[in-house]
Amino acid sequence: MTGLRVVLVLITAGLCLISGTNKLIQQPWKAPVWTDSLYNPYNIEPLTLPQAQEVYNLYCIRCHGGQGQGYAQEHTAQEMPDFKQDWFRQQSDGAIYWKIREGRGIMPGYKLKLSDEQQWQLVEYIRDLSKPFDQQKNPFKSLKD
């Protein structure tokens, strides 16, 4: 029995080590299908993007970078999305909203920390960041991280 325990411990430790350090093992993060039916109930106003930028700079920039390029990839085994990649841009607003609310891995969920309006503002801001820099609408945009 003790030999079997040793084998199980080694297998478990190996799986933990692999899943903690290898980005290829990580499963794609897909929101539930029903999130595609969620839409922003708030009006987009002139201050929506600047307000969202403040929230993004407080909670998101240290991992996602100033232009949403996945800055923290070198610091963690969890893959950070580049907001400009096609697979990311093809997600629905509802899927992005759900991911902001729920979190995954080292990304915390913000459903209790941010208001519903702030979460939707972040969706709009991330959509803006996903565009080429010269097409972004935020009047306070910056290339600085």
N, C-alpha and C positions, 0 to 999 in steps of 0.2 A: 504493500500500500504506500509506503513512504516513497518508493521510486516513482510511482504514478503521480504523487503530489509534487515531487520535484519537477517532473516533466510538465505538469499543468502550470506550475508557477513560472517556469521558463517560457512556456508558450504565451502565457498572459503577459509577462514582462516584455517579451518581444513584440507582441501586438501593440502594447501601450507605447513602446518606443517608436515603432513604425508609424502609428497613427499620430503621434505627437511631433514627428519631424519630417514627414514626407507629404508634401502638398498633393502628390498624385493620388494618395489614398482618399483624400477628402471628397465627399459626395457633393455634387452640385446643389446649390441652395435654391430650391424651387418653392415658391409660395403655393398654397392651395389654389386650385382652379377657381374657386368662388371669389377669390380676391380680384380677379379680372373684372368683376362687376362693380367694384368700389370706385367711386368718383369723388373728387374734391368738392365738398359742399360749400366751401368758402370762396368769396370773390377774390380774384387776383387784382391787387391794388398796387399803386406805385411803391409802397413800402414793403410789399410781400418779400421780394428778394433781399433787400437790405436787412430786414428783420431775420429772415432765415439764415443769412450769412452770419449774423451774430450768434445764433444758436449753433450753426455748423462749426464756427470757430471755437466755441466752448466745448462741444461734445464730439465732434467728428474729425476735425482737421489733423489731430495727432496720429491717426491711423490711416485716414483716407487721403491726406495731403490737400494742398490748397486748390488744386484743379481736379481732385477726385481720381488721381492716378494710382492709388494704392500704395502710398508712401511706406507703410509699416511692413511690407512684404519681407524685408530683410530682417525684421525683428521678431517675427513670429512664424510658426508653421501654418497658421491659418491664412488662406489666400484672401487678399483684399481685391475687390473688383476695381477695374479701371472703368470709370463711368462713361468713357468715350467708346468702349468696345461695343460692337454690334449686339452681342448677346445680352449685354446689360441694357442697352437702349431699347431693345425689343420687349422688355418687360412692361407690363401695364403699370399705370400709376398706383393702382390698388395693390399690386404685388410689392412695389417699393415701400409703400405706406405700411403694409403688413410686416415687412422685414424690419423697418425702423421700430415698430411697436414691439415686436417679439424678440429681436436679437438672435444671435447664434454664436456659439463658441465664445471668443473673447469680446465680441460685440454685445454689449448689454441691450436689453429691450428698454424702450423709452416710453412705454404706455403710461407708466406712473410718474415719470419725471417731467415729461413735456405735455403741454396741452394738446388736444386733438388738432387745433388750428396750427400750432407749431410743427406738429408732425407733417401736416399737409404742406405747410410752407417749405419744410425740408424737401419734400418730394419735388416741389416746383424749383427749388434751388439746385437740386441734384440734376434735374432735367436741363436746367440752364448750363450747369457745368459740363454736361455731356455733349454740348455743342462746341464747335471750334471756338477758340477764344474770341476772335473778331465778330462772332455772331451772338455772343452772350449778351443778355439784356440787363444784367445787374449793373447799375451805374457805379457801384463801388467795387467792381471786380478787380482782382489783383493777381499777378503771376506769382507773387511771393507765397511760399509755403508758410 
